[in-house]
Amino acid sequence: MADGSVRPGEKLPAARELAASLAVNVHTVLRGYQQLRDEGLIELRRGRGAVVAASLDPERFRLSERVSELVEQARSLGVPDDELIALVRTALG
């Protein structure tokens, strides 16, 4: 998604198909799809499966990835969530 190799509206593989091709449990794929849905990157439609969100913006996706990396780094340093949020608010000015 970040590199633009999939387009908005494009259908993603069925969870069972993707799980088989990656040799992982289908529930792992389903959790991944649910996380992508929660981040607004895909839409899960009954009977149609997973579809790349129509409003997908690669730059916004990259920003989301960087924020996730920031949170991960803060947690590895033992920075409490409220302190991280305060740091971000200060940076926003």
C-alpha positions as CSV (number, residue, x, y, z in Angstrom):
1,M,0.0,0.0,0.0
2,A,2.8,2.4,0.9
3,D,4.5,2.0,-2.4
4,G,1.3,2.3,-4.4
5,S,1.5,-1.2,-5.8
6,V,-2.2,-1.7,-4.8
7,R,-4.9,0.8,-5.9
8,P,-7.9,2.1,-4.1
9,G,-10.8,-0.3,-4.7
10,E,-8.6,-3.2,-5.5
11,K,-9.7,-6.5,-3.9
12,L,-7.2,-8.3,-1.6
13,P,-6.8,-12.1,-1.5
14,A,-9.3,-14.0,0.6
15,A,-8.0,-14.7,4.2
16,R,-7.8,-18.4,3.6
17,E,-5.9,-18.0,0.3
18,L,-3.4,-15.6,1.8
19,A,-2.9,-17.7,4.9
20,A,-2.2,-20.8,2.8
21,S,0.3,-18.9,0.5
22,L,2.1,-17.5,3.6
23,A,1.9,-20.7,5.6
24,V,0.3,-18.9,8.6
25,N,-3.0,-19.5,10.5
26,V,-6.1,-17.9,8.9
27,H,-6.8,-16.1,12.2
28,T,-3.4,-14.3,11.8
29,V,-4.5,-13.0,8.4
30,L,-7.9,-12.0,9.8
31,R,-6.3,-10.1,12.6
32,G,-4.1,-8.3,10.1
33,Y,-7.0,-7.4,7.9
34,Q,-8.9,-6.1,11.0
35,Q,-6.0,-3.9,12.0
36,L,-5.7,-2.5,8.4
37,R,-9.5,-1.8,8.6
38,D,-9.1,-0.1,12.0
39,E,-6.4,2.1,10.5
40,G,-8.7,3.0,7.6
41,L,-6.6,1.3,4.9
42,I,-9.0,-1.3,3.8
43,E,-12.7,-2.0,3.9
44,L,-14.1,-5.4,4.9
45,R,-17.3,-6.1,3.0
46,R,-19.5,-9.1,3.6
47,G,-19.5,-11.3,0.5
48,R,-16.8,-9.2,-1.2
49,G,-13.9,-9.6,1.2
50,A,-11.1,-7.1,1.8
51,V,-10.9,-4.1,-0.5
52,V,-8.3,-1.3,-0.4
53,A,-10.0,1.8,0.9
54,A,-11.1,4.3,-1.7
55,S,-9.5,7.1,0.2
56,L,-6.1,5.5,0.5
57,D,-3.3,8.1,0.5
58,P,0.2,6.5,0.4
59,E,1.7,9.5,2.3
60,R,-0.8,9.2,5.0
61,F,-0.1,5.5,5.3
62,R,3.6,6.2,5.6
63,L,2.8,8.8,8.4
64,S,0.8,6.1,10.2
65,E,3.8,3.7,10.0
66,R,6.1,6.4,11.4
67,V,3.7,7.0,14.3
68,S,3.6,3.3,15.0
69,E,7.4,3.2,15.0
70,L,7.5,6.2,17.4
71,V,5.1,4.5,19.8
72,E,7.2,1.3,19.6
73,Q,10.4,3.2,20.3
74,A,8.8,5.1,23.2
75,R,7.6,1.9,24.8
76,S,11.0,0.2,24.4
77,L,12.5,3.2,26.3
78,G,9.8,2.9,29.0
79,V,8.2,6.3,28.2
80,P,4.6,6.2,29.6
81,D,1.8,6.9,27.1
82,D,0.8,10.1,28.8
83,E,4.3,11.5,28.5
84,L,4.5,10.5,24.8
85,I,1.2,12.3,24.2
86,A,2.5,15.3,26.0
87,L,5.7,15.3,23.8
88,V,3.6,15.1,20.7
89,R,1.3,17.9,21.8
90,T,4.4,20.1,22.5
91,A,5.7,19.3,19.0
92,L,2.4,20.3,17.5
93,G,2.8,23.7,19.2
